């Protein structure tokens, strides 16, 4: 298998090997993948919690009357255009 890394990531891998903690680049990549597997559920939960916080803010705003009534597709398109710019 061949993996392409950006110059920055390649530099980081080389620095880990040069530090003496790893014998070669493969060990660095294997360790990174093990770390990712170990923490994948935690990262998912953090992202989900953040999304829930954002949804709560939005529903609170709607409940307090801060929502915007969209009466037509043209109005929705205009809102999206405003958000993009």
PyMOL CGO cylinders between C-alpha atoms (Angstrom):
from pymol import cmd
from pymol.cgo import CYLINDER

trace = [
    CYLINDER, 0.00, 0.00, 0.00, 1.21, 3.48, -0.83, 0.3, 1, 1, 1, 1, 1, 1,
    CYLINDER, 1.21, 3.48, -0.83, 0.03, 6.51, 1.14, 0.3, 1, 1, 1, 1, 1, 1,
    CYLINDER, 0.03, 6.51, 1.14, 0.52, 10.11, 0.03, 0.3, 1, 1, 1, 1, 1, 1,
    CYLINDER, 0.52, 10.11, 0.03, 1.02, 12.73, 2.73, 0.3, 1, 1, 1, 1, 1, 1,
    CYLINDER, 1.02, 12.73, 2.73, 1.20, 16.48, 2.53, 0.3, 1, 1, 1, 1, 1, 1,
    CYLINDER, 1.20, 16.48, 2.53, 4.69, 17.88, 3.11, 0.3, 1, 1, 1, 1, 1, 1,
    CYLINDER, 4.69, 17.88, 3.11, 3.61, 19.06, 6.57, 0.3, 1, 1, 1, 1, 1, 1,
    CYLINDER, 3.61, 19.06, 6.57, 2.35, 15.61, 7.60, 0.3, 1, 1, 1, 1, 1, 1,
    CYLINDER, 2.35, 15.61, 7.60, 5.44, 13.94, 6.15, 0.3, 1, 1, 1, 1, 1, 1,
    CYLINDER, 5.44, 13.94, 6.15, 7.59, 16.32, 8.19, 0.3, 1, 1, 1, 1, 1, 1,
    CYLINDER, 7.59, 16.32, 8.19, 5.66, 15.46, 11.34, 0.3, 1, 1, 1, 1, 1, 1,
    CYLINDER, 5.66, 15.46, 11.34, 6.11, 11.73, 10.74, 0.3, 1, 1, 1, 1, 1, 1,
    CYLINDER, 6.11, 11.73, 10.74, 9.84, 12.21, 10.15, 0.3, 1, 1, 1, 1, 1, 1,
    CYLINDER, 9.84, 12.21, 10.15, 10.11, 14.26, 13.35, 0.3, 1, 1, 1, 1, 1, 1,
    CYLINDER, 10.11, 14.26, 13.35, 8.50, 11.43, 15.33, 0.3, 1, 1, 1, 1, 1, 1,
    CYLINDER, 8.50, 11.43, 15.33, 11.02, 8.94, 13.92, 0.3, 1, 1, 1, 1, 1, 1,
    CYLINDER, 11.02, 8.94, 13.92, 13.92, 11.32, 14.56, 0.3, 1, 1, 1, 1, 1, 1,
    CYLINDER, 13.92, 11.32, 14.56, 12.76, 11.75, 18.16, 0.3, 1, 1, 1, 1, 1, 1,
    CYLINDER, 12.76, 11.75, 18.16, 13.64, 8.12, 18.76, 0.3, 1, 1, 1, 1, 1, 1,
    CYLINDER, 13.64, 8.12, 18.76, 10.15, 7.16, 19.90, 0.3, 1, 1, 1, 1, 1, 1,
    CYLINDER, 10.15, 7.16, 19.90, 9.58, 5.20, 16.69, 0.3, 1, 1, 1, 1, 1, 1,
    CYLINDER, 9.58, 5.20, 16.69, 11.89, 3.12, 14.50, 0.3, 1, 1, 1, 1, 1, 1,
    CYLINDER, 11.89, 3.12, 14.50, 10.28, 4.07, 11.20, 0.3, 1, 1, 1, 1, 1, 1,
    CYLINDER, 10.28, 4.07, 11.20, 7.39, 5.88, 9.52, 0.3, 1, 1, 1, 1, 1, 1,
    CYLINDER, 7.39, 5.88, 9.52, 5.24, 2.74, 9.48, 0.3, 1, 1, 1, 1, 1, 1,
    CYLINDER, 5.24, 2.74, 9.48, 5.30, 2.58, 13.28, 0.3, 1, 1, 1, 1, 1, 1,
    CYLINDER, 5.30, 2.58, 13.28, 4.18, 6.22, 13.47, 0.3, 1, 1, 1, 1, 1, 1,
    CYLINDER, 4.18, 6.22, 13.47, 1.29, 5.61, 11.10, 0.3, 1, 1, 1, 1, 1, 1,
    CYLINDER, 1.29, 5.61, 11.10, 0.24, 2.40, 12.89, 0.3, 1, 1, 1, 1, 1, 1,
    CYLINDER, 0.24, 2.40, 12.89, 0.25, 4.21, 16.24, 0.3, 1, 1, 1, 1, 1, 1,
    CYLINDER, 0.25, 4.21, 16.24, -1.79, 7.08, 14.79, 0.3, 1, 1, 1, 1, 1, 1,
    CYLINDER, -1.79, 7.08, 14.79, -4.36, 4.62, 13.42, 0.3, 1, 1, 1, 1, 1, 1,
    CYLINDER, -4.36, 4.62, 13.42, -4.58, 2.80, 16.76, 0.3, 1, 1, 1, 1, 1, 1,
    CYLINDER, -4.58, 2.80, 16.76, -5.11, 6.14, 18.50, 0.3, 1, 1, 1, 1, 1, 1,
    CYLINDER, -5.11, 6.14, 18.50, -7.79, 7.07, 16.01, 0.3, 1, 1, 1, 1, 1, 1,
    CYLINDER, -7.79, 7.07, 16.01, -9.58, 3.74, 16.54, 0.3, 1, 1, 1, 1, 1, 1,
    CYLINDER, -9.58, 3.74, 16.54, -9.39, 4.11, 20.31, 0.3, 1, 1, 1, 1, 1, 1,
    CYLINDER, -9.39, 4.11, 20.31, -10.76, 7.64, 20.32, 0.3, 1, 1, 1, 1, 1, 1,
    CYLINDER, -10.76, 7.64, 20.32, -13.22, 7.43, 17.42, 0.3, 1, 1, 1, 1, 1, 1,
    CYLINDER, -13.22, 7.43, 17.42, -16.27, 6.94, 19.65, 0.3, 1, 1, 1, 1, 1, 1,
    CYLINDER, -16.27, 6.94, 19.65, -15.21, 9.82, 21.88, 0.3, 1, 1, 1, 1, 1, 1,
    CYLINDER, -15.21, 9.82, 21.88, -14.73, 12.16, 18.88, 0.3, 1, 1, 1, 1, 1, 1,
    CYLINDER, -14.73, 12.16, 18.88, -18.15, 11.16, 17.57, 0.3, 1, 1, 1, 1, 1, 1,
    CYLINDER, -18.15, 11.16, 17.57, -19.74, 11.93, 20.95, 0.3, 1, 1, 1, 1, 1, 1,
    CYLINDER, -19.74, 11.93, 20.95, -18.02, 15.33, 21.13, 0.3, 1, 1, 1, 1, 1, 1,
    CYLINDER, -18.02, 15.33, 21.13, -19.24, 16.23, 17.64, 0.3, 1, 1, 1, 1, 1, 1,
    CYLINDER, -19.24, 16.23, 17.64, -22.75, 15.03, 18.47, 0.3, 1, 1, 1, 1, 1, 1,
    CYLINDER, -22.75, 15.03, 18.47, -22.80, 17.05, 21.69, 0.3, 1, 1, 1, 1, 1, 1,
    CYLINDER, -22.80, 17.05, 21.69, -21.73, 20.18, 19.79, 0.3, 1, 1, 1, 1, 1, 1,
    CYLINDER, -21.73, 20.18, 19.79, -24.45, 19.64, 17.20, 0.3, 1, 1, 1, 1, 1, 1,
    CYLINDER, -24.45, 19.64, 17.20, -27.02, 19.23, 19.98, 0.3, 1, 1, 1, 1, 1, 1,
    CYLINDER, -27.02, 19.23, 19.98, -25.84, 22.51, 21.54, 0.3, 1, 1, 1, 1, 1, 1,
    CYLINDER, -25.84, 22.51, 21.54, -26.24, 24.30, 18.22, 0.3, 1, 1, 1, 1, 1, 1,
    CYLINDER, -26.24, 24.30, 18.22, -29.70, 22.82, 17.69, 0.3, 1, 1, 1, 1, 1, 1,
    CYLINDER, -29.70, 22.82, 17.69, -30.71, 23.91, 21.20, 0.3, 1, 1, 1, 1, 1, 1,
    CYLINDER, -30.71, 23.91, 21.20, -29.65, 27.48, 20.43, 0.3, 1, 1, 1, 1, 1, 1,
    CYLINDER, -29.65, 27.48, 20.43, -31.73, 27.40, 17.25, 0.3, 1, 1, 1, 1, 1, 1,
    CYLINDER, -31.73, 27.40, 17.25, -34.83, 25.98, 18.90, 0.3, 1, 1, 1, 1, 1, 1,
    CYLINDER, -34.83, 25.98, 18.90, -34.52, 28.46, 21.77, 0.3, 1, 1, 1, 1, 1, 1,
    CYLINDER, -34.52, 28.46, 21.77, -34.37, 31.28, 19.24, 0.3, 1, 1, 1, 1, 1, 1,
    CYLINDER, -34.37, 31.28, 19.24, -37.45, 29.96, 17.46, 0.3, 1, 1, 1, 1, 1, 1,
    CYLINDER, -37.45, 29.96, 17.46, -39.29, 29.59, 20.77, 0.3, 1, 1, 1, 1, 1, 1,
    CYLINDER, -39.29, 29.59, 20.77, -38.52, 33.21, 21.65, 0.3, 1, 1, 1, 1, 1, 1,
    CYLINDER, -38.52, 33.21, 21.65, -39.84, 34.46, 18.31, 0.3, 1, 1, 1, 1, 1, 1,
    CYLINDER, -39.84, 34.46, 18.31, -36.48, 35.15, 16.70, 0.3, 1, 1, 1, 1, 1, 1,
    CYLINDER, -36.48, 35.15, 16.70, -37.23, 32.97, 13.67, 0.3, 1, 1, 1, 1, 1, 1,
    CYLINDER, -37.23, 32.97, 13.67, -37.66, 34.22, 10.12, 0.3, 1, 1, 1, 1, 1, 1,
    CYLINDER, -37.66, 34.22, 10.12, -40.84, 33.32, 8.28, 0.3, 1, 1, 1, 1, 1, 1,
    CYLINDER, -40.84, 33.32, 8.28, -40.11, 32.12, 4.75, 0.3, 1, 1, 1, 1, 1, 1,
    CYLINDER, -40.11, 32.12, 4.75, -43.15, 32.59, 2.54, 0.3, 1, 1, 1, 1, 1, 1,
    CYLINDER, -43.15, 32.59, 2.54, -41.81, 31.47, -0.84, 0.3, 1, 1, 1, 1, 1, 1,
    CYLINDER, -41.81, 31.47, -0.84, -39.01, 29.63, -2.61, 0.3, 1, 1, 1, 1, 1, 1,
    CYLINDER, -39.01, 29.63, -2.61, -37.68, 32.97, -3.83, 0.3, 1, 1, 1, 1, 1, 1,
    CYLINDER, -37.68, 32.97, -3.83, -37.45, 34.21, -0.24, 0.3, 1, 1, 1, 1, 1, 1,
    CYLINDER, -37.45, 34.21, -0.24, -35.62, 31.03, 0.76, 0.3, 1, 1, 1, 1, 1, 1,
    CYLINDER, -35.62, 31.03, 0.76, -33.21, 31.39, -2.18, 0.3, 1, 1, 1, 1, 1, 1,
    CYLINDER, -33.21, 31.39, -2.18, -32.58, 35.01, -1.18, 0.3, 1, 1, 1, 1, 1, 1,
    CYLINDER, -32.58, 35.01, -1.18, -31.87, 33.95, 2.42, 0.3, 1, 1, 1, 1, 1, 1,
    CYLINDER, -31.87, 33.95, 2.42, -29.36, 31.34, 1.22, 0.3, 1, 1, 1, 1, 1, 1,
    CYLINDER, -29.36, 31.34, 1.22, -27.71, 33.92, -1.04, 0.3, 1, 1, 1, 1, 1, 1,
    CYLINDER, -27.71, 33.92, -1.04, -27.37, 36.26, 1.95, 0.3, 1, 1, 1, 1, 1, 1,
    CYLINDER, -27.37, 36.26, 1.95, -25.83, 33.46, 4.04, 0.3, 1, 1, 1, 1, 1, 1,
    CYLINDER, -25.83, 33.46, 4.04, -23.32, 32.61, 1.28, 0.3, 1, 1, 1, 1, 1, 1,
    CYLINDER, -23.32, 32.61, 1.28, -22.11, 36.20, 1.01, 0.3, 1, 1, 1, 1, 1, 1,
]
cmd.load_cgo(trace, "trace")
